């Protein structure tokens, strides 16, 4: 198992205090690991929510341009292209 070194900044110290309230019998090193896992889970949830939001946005506009361009529009446009 690999180890990493982490500096305890005031922000991390505050986070460790909060983690200690949630997991009172854990060592500080385990609290750091718990916070990292909780943070990773939160990030994955945010990414999934963003994907759902983009998918919902696409669903909302899907088909909204139906009928805007006449049939064979692209073929007519390409007729002006040099060969």
N, C-alpha and C positions, 0 to 999 in steps of 0.2 A: 504494500500500500504506500502510495506516495504521500508526502507531506508538503504543506505550503506554510509560508510565514505570513502573518497578517499583522499590520500595525494597528494598535487600538487607538483610533482617532476619537474625538469627543462624540461624533455621530455613531460610530460603532459601539462605543461604550454605552450610549443611550439605548441602542438596539439590543445589546447584551442584557441590559437591565430589564427591558421589556420581555426578552426571551426567557430570562431567569424567572420572571413571574409566571410564564406559561409552563416552563419546565424546571421547577425549583430544585430538583435533585440531580440535574445534569451538570457535568463539568463544563467550564467555559469553552473548551475546544469543541465539545459536542454541541453547545449552543450555537457556535459559529457554523457548524455543519448543518444544524437544523434550520438556521436562518437562510443559508445558501440554498437548501432544498426547497424551502418555502418560497424564496424569491424566484427560483427557477420555475416552480409551479405557477406562480403569479404571472411570470412573463409568458409562459406557454398559454395560459388562459387569455391574456391580452392579445396575443397573436391570433388565437382561434376566434376571438370576438371581432378582431379587425377583419379577418377573412370572411366571417359571416356578414359583417357590415358591407364589405365590397360586393359579396354575392347578392345581398339584398338590393344594393344600389343597381347592380346590373339587371336583376329581375325587374326592377321598377321601370327601367328604360327599354328593356327588351321589346322589340316590335314597335317602338314609338315612331320609327322612320319608315314603317311599312307603307308602301304606296307613294312615297315622296319622289322616287326616281321611276321613270317609266320603264316598261319592259325593254330589254335589249339596250339599256342606257350605256353599259360598258362597251358593248360592241360598236355602238355609234361613236363613242368617244375615241376608241382605238382606231377607227378609220382614218383619223387625222394624223396618226403617228407615222413617221417615216419607217420604211422597212429596212 
